[in-house]
Amino acid sequence: MTLERVCSQCAYLTTRPVDRCPICDVPLRQRERAWSGTRRAVRVPLPPMVNGDLNGLVPVTVVDLSPLGARLQHAEPLLPKHPCLLTFAVPEGGALRLPGNIVWTRAYLFEPESGETKWLYHSGMEFLDVTQAAAEDLGAYLHRVTGGLGSLSGAVALREV
């Protein structure tokens, strides 16, 4: 049985042995893991430095992408259930604009070459209310990134919030 720790204020979630939330600085509550290892769609790791932003304000790096969502890396904490618009440029020109919600955020200690330790965050984003044109652009981009290999199961989430 794997245990996870969750923050009652911001829903920060970790399986690491920490006692306090790095975002809110409140004690974490321990519980059994609430999710299984089965994914709804294949995640595609992206080349390093696919940079974008959330709502035009928060710079992010898109770590991996699927038809249903993305994993983002960023320097500021994001609250779960936070609606946002992910925008990032694609190498073929243009940009993908994908609306959704932040589902989870995890904090990691990061030590760059300078030796100064700082927090780095990863967040999972679920796409919601994606237009048909954006869904087609996303599918085409994922097809190019994977070289057309394999099948990406799952459709882009076109449901309403």
Secondary structure, DSSP 8 states (H G I E B T S, - for coil): --EEEE-TTT--EE-SS-SB-TTT--B-EEEE----S--SS--EE--TT-EEEETTTEEEEEEEE-SSEEEEEESS---TT-EEEEEEE-TTSSEEEEEEEEEEEEEEEE--TT---EEEEEEEEEE-S--HHHHHHHHHHHHHHTTT-S---S-------
